[in-house]
Amino acid sequence: MHLKKYIRKAAAVVLSAALAGLFGTAQYYSSLLPDTLTASSAAQLEIAQYPEISCSAENEAVQAACAGEVSRVTLSLLGTFPVKNVSVKEAEAPVLAVGGRPFGIKLLMEGVMVTGLGDVEAEDGQRICPAEKAGIRVGDIIHSVNGKVLASNTDLQEAICTSEGSSIALIAERNGSEFAAELTPVYSAKSGKWRGGMWVRDSIAGIGTMTFINKETGQFAGLGHPICDADTGELVPLHSGEAVPVEITEAVKGRCGIPGELRGDFTLGSYGTLDCNNGCGIFGVLDDAALDELCTDCEEFPLAYRQEIKTGAAEIYTTVEGGTPKRYSAVIESIDYSGGSDETRNMVIRITDEALLEKTGGIVQGMSGSPLIQDGKLVGAVTHVFVSDPTVGYAVFAETMAECLNE
């Protein structure tokens, strides 16, 4: 009798421990998965990195899809233990022309960005910063002066220099909110001119890599991360922009603690316009001639949704000399399906190709936007390099860039 009681208690303890373990495991998987997914078929949803997780509400998913609504499905561990309820949007994955080509970026800002503040030495010897007194900070965007929209640095300089010390009315923007400011220029004893005590920038230029092209619309995406001002770190507000051809002339090899870079020259001609600079890249539209040139003989791949990506072998397409991209081997070391706090750092990748390591040391500045291919699908784009180890860097989901393209 005592033996039977002991066995029952032991069995209960083991079962409780097993259930607790499964509950903990389910919670672990739940924390790794996003609340919303896009898939070609909700009923056949699979998580490539976690084959033990499957969709256990197929009938419900199919019915919702037939009704033209977002499906609500349950992901389960081993088909038995519920892990998480997720929303699934059904959409056929687009087929995109792979990039890997470098392109020049010319951006004209919407207004002028304040990149620095400085004191002006007045005639009486006092040192004053008029911009600071007016409440202007580094990173602010000045849109207009005395009711006139600013088209360039020159417009602001002219308003200050001709003010004769009278206050000028500014409309500026900070963190997405507009505000008014009154700037009273100070006469500089050193330069003999009226000064505002600030440095501003109205344009920016650089080199990046195209990620993909939609051959039907001519739209393209590149970089995989926003273009930010080098001095302030703020996202550059885009008024207008142009994508131009580039020839890579030098690849400066990266080393531990010192990032490398691609150097090149802008060449004659234009690829098209740039119309959006946001959190996951730079976007634009190619003109007809550029579309024909860039898409001739280029490879095309279907877009991979994030749950189709797994750790393991991959390839990047990039250009480290001339203007023609080549394939190089890489490995996806980790994946953050949930997206995390930084939408440009969804994957950690490592360059394994000996030829690329010999040439660049790994990932270098200018390679941002280089497309990442796995199992015949476009999975992402290179975005950042680890300064401590140039063979390793981050990549963004191609799905995220494609969503931004369609916004």
C-alpha positions as CSV (number, residue, x, y, z in Angstrom):
1,M,0.0,0.0,0.0
2,H,2.8,2.4,1.0
3,L,4.7,1.5,-2.2
4,K,1.7,2.3,-4.4
5,K,1.3,5.7,-2.7
6,Y,5.0,6.4,-3.1
7,I,4.8,5.5,-6.8
8,R,1.7,7.7,-7.4
9,K,3.4,10.7,-5.6
10,A,6.6,10.2,-7.6
11,A,4.6,10.0,-10.8
12,A,2.8,13.1,-9.9
13,V,6.0,15.0,-9.2
14,V,7.6,13.8,-12.4
15,L,4.4,14.8,-14.4
16,S,4.3,18.2,-12.7
17,A,8.0,18.8,-13.5
18,A,7.4,17.8,-17.1
19,L,4.4,20.1,-17.5
20,A,6.3,22.9,-15.8
21,G,9.2,22.3,-18.2
22,L,6.9,22.3,-21.2
23,F,5.2,25.5,-20.0
24,G,8.6,27.2,-19.6
25,T,9.6,26.0,-23.0
26,A,6.4,27.4,-24.5
27,Q,7.0,30.7,-22.9
28,Y,10.5,30.8,-24.2
29,Y,9.4,30.2,-27.8
30,S,6.6,32.7,-27.4
31,S,9.1,35.4,-26.5
32,L,11.1,34.7,-29.7
33,L,8.1,34.9,-32.1
34,P,6.4,38.1,-33.4
35,D,2.7,38.9,-32.9
36,T,2.2,39.2,-36.7
37,L,3.5,37.3,-39.7
38,T,3.1,37.4,-43.4
39,A,2.9,34.1,-45.3
40,S,1.9,32.8,-48.7
41,S,-0.4,30.4,-46.9
42,A,-1.5,30.7,-43.2
43,A,-2.6,27.0,-43.2
44,Q,1.0,25.9,-44.0
45,L,2.8,28.3,-41.8
46,E,6.2,27.0,-40.6
47,I,9.1,28.5,-38.7
48,A,12.2,27.5,-40.5
49,Q,14.5,27.9,-37.4
50,Y,12.1,26.0,-35.2
51,P,10.7,23.0,-37.0
52,E,9.2,21.8,-33.7
53,I,6.8,24.7,-33.9
54,S,3.8,24.3,-36.2
55,C,0.4,25.8,-37.0
56,S,-2.3,23.9,-35.2
57,A,-5.4,25.8,-36.4
58,E,-5.4,25.1,-40.2
59,N,-9.1,25.0,-40.8
60,E,-9.7,28.3,-39.0
61,A,-6.8,29.9,-40.9
62,V,-8.1,28.8,-44.3
63,Q,-11.6,30.0,-43.5
64,A,-10.3,33.4,-42.5
65,A,-8.2,33.7,-45.6
66,C,-11.2,32.8,-47.8
67,A,-13.1,35.6,-46.2
68,G,-10.3,38.0,-47.1
69,E,-9.3,38.8,-43.5
70,V,-6.1,38.5,-41.6
71,S,-6.0,34.9,-40.2
72,R,-5.6,34.2,-36.5
73,V,-3.7,31.0,-35.9
74,T,-2.1,29.1,-32.9
75,L,1.5,28.1,-33.0
76,S,2.1,24.9,-31.0
77,L,5.1,22.9,-29.8
78,L,5.1,19.4,-31.2
79,G,1.6,20.0,-32.5
80,T,0.2,19.7,-29.0
81,F,1.3,22.4,-26.6
82,P,0.1,26.0,-27.5
83,V,2.9,28.5,-27.7
84,K,1.4,31.7,-29.1
85,N,-1.5,33.1,-31.0
86,V,-0.4,35.1,-34.0
87,S,-2.0,37.1,-36.8
88,V,-1.1,36.0,-40.3
89,K,-1.5,38.1,-43.4
90,E,-1.7,36.1,-46.5
91,A,0.3,37.5,-49.5
92,E,2.1,36.1,-52.4
93,A,5.8,36.8,-52.1
94,P,7.0,39.1,-54.9
95,V,9.9,38.2,-57.2
96,L,12.6,40.9,-57.1
97,A,15.7,41.7,-59.2
98,V,18.7,41.3,-56.8
99,G,20.9,44.4,-56.4
100,G,24.5,44.4,-55.1
101,R,25.5,47.3,-57.3
102,P,26.9,50.5,-55.7
103,F,25.2,53.8,-56.3
104,G,25.8,57.4,-55.5
105,I,23.4,59.2,-53.2
106,K,22.7,62.9,-53.5
107,L,20.2,64.3,-51.0
108,L,18.8,67.8,-50.7
109,M,17.3,68.3,-47.2
110,E,13.9,69.6,-46.5
111,G,15.1,72.8,-44.8
112,V,18.5,73.1,-43.2
113,M,19.9,71.0,-40.3
114,V,21.7,72.6,-37.4
115,T,25.0,70.7,-37.0
116,G,26.7,72.8,-34.5
117,L,26.5,75.9,-32.2
118,G,29.2,78.4,-31.5
119,D,29.8,81.7,-29.7
120,V,30.1,85.0,-31.6
121,E,32.5,87.6,-30.2
122,A,30.6,90.9,-30.2
123,E,32.1,94.4,-30.6
124,D,32.1,94.8,-26.8
125,G,34.1,91.6,-26.3
126,Q,31.2,89.5,-25.0
127,R,30.9,86.0,-26.4
128,I,27.3,85.2,-27.3
129,C,25.5,82.3,-29.1
130,P,22.4,83.8,-30.7
131,A,21.1,80.5,-31.8
132,E,21.3,79.0,-28.3
133,K,19.6,82.0,-26.8
134,A,16.8,81.5,-29.3
135,G,16.3,78.0,-28.1
136,I,17.9,76.3,-31.2
137,R,19.7,73.0,-30.6
138,V,22.0,70.8,-32.6
139,G,19.8,68.5,-34.8
140,D,17.0,70.9,-35.2
141,I,15.7,71.4,-38.8
142,I,15.0,75.0,-39.8
143,H,12.2,75.2,-42.4
144,S,11.6,78.9,-42.9
145,V,12.9,82.3,-42.0
146,N,10.6,85.4,-41.8
147,G,7.9,83.3,-43.6
148,K,10.1,82.3,-46.5
149,V,10.7,78.6,-47.0
150,L,14.5,77.8,-46.9
151,A,15.8,76.1,-50.0
152,S,19.5,76.2,-49.0
153,N,22.1,77.4,-46.5
154,T,22.5,80.5,-48.6
155,D,18.9,81.6,-47.9
156,L,19.5,81.5,-44.1
157,Q,22.9,83.2,-44.3
158,E,21.4,86.0,-46.4
159,A,18.6,86.6,-43.9
160,I,21.1,86.8,-41.0
161,C,23.6,89.0,-42.8
162,T,21.0,91.5,-43.9
163,S,19.1,91.6,-40.6
164,E,21.1,94.6,-39.2
165,G,20.6,93.0,-35.8
166,S,16.9,92.8,-36.0
167,S,15.2,89.6,-34.8
168,I,14.3,87.1,-37.5
169,A,11.4,84.6,-37.2
170,L,12.3,81.0,-37.6
171,I,10.0,77.9,-37.9
172,A,12.0,74.8,-36.9
173,E,11.4,71.2,-36.2
174,R,12.6,68.9,-33.4
175,N,11.7,65.3,-33.0
176,G,8.8,65.6,-35.4
177,S,7.3,68.7,-33.8
178,E,7.4,72.2,-35.2
179,F,8.1,75.3,-33.1
180,A,8.7,79.0,-33.6
181,A,11.9,80.8,-32.5
182,E,13.2,84.4,-32.6
183,L,16.8,84.7,-33.6
184,T,18.7,88.0,-32.9
185,P,21.9,88.0,-34.9
186,V,25.1,89.5,-33.3
187,Y,27.6,91.6,-35.1
188,S,30.9,89.8,-35.2
189,A,33.9,92.0,-34.5
190,K,36.2,89.4,-36.1
191,S,34.4,88.9,-39.4
192,G,32.6,92.2,-39.7
193,K,29.3,90.5,-40.4
194,W,26.1,89.6,-38.6
195,R,26.2,86.0,-37.3
196,G,23.7,83.5,-35.9
197,G,26.1,81.3,-34.0
198,M,25.3,78.1,-35.7
199,W,26.5,75.8,-38.5
200,V,23.9,74.3,-40.8
201,R,23.8,71.8,-43.7
202,D,21.4,71.5,-46.6
203,S,22.6,68.5,-48.5
204,I,24.5,65.2,-48.1
205,A,26.2,62.8,-50.5
206,G,27.6,59.2,-50.2
207,I,27.9,55.7,-51.5
208,G,25.6,52.8,-50.8
209,T,24.5,49.5,-52.3
210,M,21.2,48.7,-54.0
211,T,19.3,45.8,-52.4
212,F,16.6,45.0,-54.9
213,I,14.5,46.4,-57.8
214,N,10.9,45.8,-58.7
215,K,11.1,45.4,-62.4
216,E,7.4,46.1,-62.9
217,T,7.4,49.5,-61.2
218,G,11.0,50.6,-61.4
219,Q,11.1,51.1,-57.6
220,F,14.3,50.2,-55.8
221,A,15.5,49.9,-52.2
222,G,19.0,50.3,-50.8
223,L,21.2,50.7,-47.7
224,G,18.9,48.9,-45.3
225,H,19.4,51.7,-42.7
226,P,18.5,55.4,-42.7
227,I,20.9,58.1,-43.9
228,C,21.7,60.2,-40.9
229,D,23.7,63.4,-40.5
230,A,27.3,62.6,-39.5
231,D,27.5,65.4,-36.9
232,T,24.1,65.1,-35.2
233,G,23.2,61.4,-35.8
234,E,19.7,62.6,-36.8
235,L,17.8,61.1,-39.8
236,V,18.2,63.4,-42.8
237,P,14.8,64.8,-43.9
238,L,14.6,64.3,-47.6
239,H,13.3,67.1,-49.9
240,S,14.6,65.7,-53.1
241,G,17.4,63.3,-54.2
242,E,19.1,61.6,-57.0
243,A,20.7,58.2,-57.4
244,V,23.7,58.2,-59.7
245,P,26.2,55.7,-61.1
246,V,29.4,55.0,-59.1
247,E,32.6,53.2,-59.9
248,I,34.4,51.6,-56.9
249,T,38.1,52.6,-57.1
250,E,39.4,51.3,-53.8
251,A,38.4,49.0,-50.9
252,V,40.0,50.0,-47.6
253,K,40.4,46.9,-45.6
254,G,38.7,46.8,-42.2
255,R,40.6,45.9,-39.0
256,C,39.6,45.3,-35.4
257,G,38.5,48.7,-34.1
258,I,38.9,50.5,-37.5
259,P,36.1,50.0,-40.0
260,G,37.0,49.7,-43.6
261,E,35.3,51.5,-46.5
262,L,34.6,51.4,-50.2
263,R,35.8,54.5,-52.1
264,G,34.5,55.4,-55.5
265,D,33.8,58.2,-58.0
266,F,30.4,59.4,-59.1
267,T,30.2,59.0,-62.9
268,L,28.2,60.8,-65.5
269,G,24.5,60.1,-65.7
270,S,21.6,59.4,-63.4
271,Y,19.8,56.3,-62.3
272,G,16.7,58.1,-61.1
273,T,15.1,59.9,-58.2
274,L,15.2,59.2,-54.4
275,D,11.9,59.9,-52.7
276,C,12.1,58.3,-49.2
277,N,14.7,58.1,-46.5
278,N,13.3,56.2,-43.5
279,G,14.3,53.8,-40.7
280,C,15.1,50.8,-43.0
281,G,16.7,52.4,-46.0
282,I,16.7,54.7,-49.0
283,F,14.1,54.3,-51.7
284,G,13.5,55.6,-55.1
285,V,12.4,55.1,-58.7
286,L,14.7,54.3,-61.6
287,D,14.3,55.9,-65.0
288,D,13.6,53.7,-68.0
289,A,17.2,53.6,-69.2
290,A,18.6,52.8,-65.8
291,L,16.0,50.1,-65.3
292,D,17.0,48.4,-68.6
293,E,20.7,48.7,-67.7
294,L,20.5,47.4,-64.1
295,C,18.1,44.6,-64.8
296,T,19.7,43.2,-67.9
297,D,21.0,39.7,-67.1
298,C,20.4,40.3,-63.4
299,E,19.2,37.4,-61.2
300,E,15.7,37.4,-59.7
301,F,14.7,35.8,-56.4
302,P,11.4,35.5,-54.5
303,L,11.2,37.5,-51.3
304,A,11.6,35.4,-48.2
305,Y,9.3,36.1,-45.3
306,R,11.1,36.3,-41.9
307,Q,9.9,32.9,-40.7
308,E,11.4,31.3,-43.8
309,I,14.9,32.3,-42.7
310,K,17.2,30.1,-40.6
311,T,20.7,30.1,-39.3
312,G,23.3,28.6,-41.7
313,A,24.9,29.1,-45.0
314,A,24.0,32.2,-47.2
315,E,25.5,34.4,-49.8
316,I,25.8,38.2,-50.2
317,Y,25.9,40.0,-53.5
318,T,28.2,43.0,-53.4
319,T,30.6,45.1,-55.4
320,V,34.1,45.8,-54.0
321,E,35.7,46.9,-57.3
322,G,34.4,48.3,-60.5
323,G,30.6,48.3,-60.9
324,T,29.6,44.6,-61.2
325,P,28.4,42.7,-58.1
326,K,29.8,39.2,-57.3
327,R,28.6,36.5,-54.9
328,Y,30.4,35.8,-51.6
329,S,29.7,33.2,-49.0
330,A,28.5,34.0,-45.6
331,V,26.7,32.5,-42.6
332,I,23.6,33.7,-40.7
333,E,24.6,33.2,-37.1
334,S,21.4,34.4,-35.3
335,I,17.9,35.7,-36.1
336,D,15.6,37.9,-34.1
337,Y,12.2,37.1,-35.6
338,S,10.4,39.5,-33.2
339,G,12.1,42.5,-34.8
340,G,13.5,43.9,-31.5
341,S,14.0,47.6,-30.8
342,D,16.1,48.2,-33.9
343,E,14.4,47.1,-37.2
344,T,17.8,47.2,-39.0
345,R,19.4,44.6,-36.9
346,N,17.3,41.4,-37.4
347,M,20.2,39.0,-38.1
348,V,23.8,38.6,-37.2
349,I,25.9,37.5,-40.2
350,R,29.5,36.4,-40.6
351,I,31.5,36.7,-43.8
352,T,33.3,33.4,-44.6
353,D,34.4,33.9,-48.2
354,E,38.2,33.9,-48.3
355,A,38.4,36.2,-51.4
356,L,36.2,38.9,-49.8
357,L,38.0,38.6,-46.4
358,E,41.3,39.1,-48.3
359,K,40.0,42.1,-50.2
360,T,38.1,44.0,-47.5
361,G,38.6,42.1,-44.2
362,G,34.8,41.5,-44.1
363,I,32.0,44.1,-44.0
364,V,33.0,47.7,-44.8
365,Q,31.2,51.0,-45.1
366,G,29.6,51.3,-48.5
367,M,28.4,47.6,-48.5
368,S,25.2,48.6,-46.6
369,G,22.3,47.3,-48.7
370,S,24.2,44.3,-50.1
371,P,21.5,41.7,-50.6
372,L,21.6,38.4,-48.6
373,I,20.4,35.2,-50.3
374,Q,19.5,31.9,-48.7
375,D,17.9,28.8,-50.3
376,G,17.2,30.6,-53.5
377,K,15.3,33.5,-51.8
378,L,16.1,37.1,-50.9
379,V,16.2,37.2,-47.1
380,G,17.8,40.5,-46.2
381,A,20.5,43.1,-46.6
382,V,23.7,44.0,-44.8
383,T,23.3,47.0,-42.6
384,H,26.2,47.4,-40.0
385,V,29.6,46.0,-39.2
386,F,30.9,45.1,-35.8
387,V,33.8,47.5,-35.2
388,S,35.4,44.9,-32.9
389,D,35.2,42.2,-35.6
390,P,34.8,43.3,-39.3
391,T,33.9,39.8,-40.3
392,V,30.6,40.1,-38.5
393,G,27.7,42.5,-38.9
394,Y,24.0,43.0,-38.8
395,A,21.4,42.5,-41.6
396,V,17.8,43.6,-41.9
397,F,14.9,41.4,-43.2
398,A,14.2,42.0,-46.9
399,E,10.6,41.7,-45.9
400,T,10.9,44.9,-43.8
401,M,12.5,46.8,-46.7
402,A,9.8,45.6,-49.1
403,E,7.1,46.8,-46.7
404,C,8.7,50.2,-46.5
405,L,8.9,50.3,-50.3
406,N,5.1,49.9,-50.5
407,E,4.2,52.5,-47.8
